[in-house]
Amino acid sequence: MTVIVLISALGLALIAAAGAAVAVWRVRGSADDRVAEAVARVAAGMHETMRDLAAAVDNAQTAARADRFVVELSASLDLDEVTERTLEAAAAVTGVEAALLDAGAPEGGRLNATVGMPQDEAARTAIQVPENDNLRAIEITYRYRIDDVEASAQLIRSGVVVPMRADGFPVGTLSAFTRSSSRQLADAEIDELERLAFRAGPALENARRYAEARSLADLDALTNLHNRRYFHETLAREVARAHRYHRRLSVIVFDLDDFKGVNDHIGHLAGDAVLAEVSERLLSVVRTADVSCRVGGDEFGIVLPESSGEDAELLAGRIARAISARPIGAAGTLFLSAGVAELRPGDRPNDLFERADEALYRAKELGKARTVMADSAS
């Protein structure tokens, strides 16, 4: 059974590495070389991971339970999944009743996740690890005044903090805790946590790099909005979620009126600058939950989770006002036409998009510079 699990993990790693290679091929022709470089680093990291996995399969029969968790986490490039598996492996170590993972996240953020403890308790017990390449672990004992009157309180009593590294550089820390006032983690258990941290560090770093690479690959280089592929992937995901949980979902599709004439008049290079400015104005009015994308040319699409068609229509109006509020360079004052559609029972992702797109064309036929709801587009 162990061998099957490990071989499956190796297969997942091969698929992930192939995906990374395809991503490199896709972005080599783009203007943003950072994308190709980022994905290439992920691919290189996955080659190392696959070598580790092959060695793990050779020794599968003697692998400990926590080691099997580690092999599984090494096969994933999803940051949330790697985090969850790391915490699951830590919680599987004998004596561990709670665990905290703190690591770097994409774009300079921090990832904090716990098991067996709420976030507020984690914040009270977290320990900052000093920079020291020779540091293996920090053992901690917590003493409380409340113990004088409530010895049975379910508080964190002791723990260990283990640094996580990748390629010799700090990635974050893995902390494991016990609530027992009579037992601390034994040396063998700390060794097991060290082995986990040793393997989790590179897995987390690969996942972080992959997340950054995907983020770059999903962006349109000109407008810094998400691209067409990301739009349709997000739409499919949100349609499935809305159907599953019976929630509302709407889509806006819009383009700039007579933009071809703008390009003919001021040239394509200046036209690109206009699109970049339109994107900035668009982002200034949408919610953080809304997913704004450049679908192609001067056509834009916005996915609005948890939103009705009326909500989307109001947002389309705000976008139109933001774009036409003042002239954009040599292009002057621009106007847009928009189509809006709300998800219906039984809609597939393409059904929703096509209804919004048809509403956009109806807005053009009605004289441009307006928004049309799909339900009234016929």
Secondary structure, 3 states (H helix, E strand, C coil): CHHHHHHHHHHHHHHHHHHHHHHHHHHCCCCCHHHHHHHHHHHHHHHHHHHHHHHHHHCHHHCCHHHHHHHHHHCCCCHHHHHHHHHHHHHCCCCCCEEEEEEECHHHCEEEEEECCCHHHHHHHCCCCCCCCCCCCEEEECCCHHHHCCCCCCCCCEEEEEEEEECCEEEEEEEEEECCCCCCCCHHHHHHHHHHHHHHHHHHHHHHHHHHHHHHHCECCCCCCECHHHHHHHHHHHHHHHHHHCCCEEEEEEEECCHHHHHHHHCHHHHHHHHHHHHHHHHCCCCCCCEEEEEECCEEEEEEECCCHHHHHHHHHHHHHHHHCCCCHHHCCCCEEEEEEECCCCCCHHHHHHHHHHHHHHHHHCCCCCEEEHHHCC
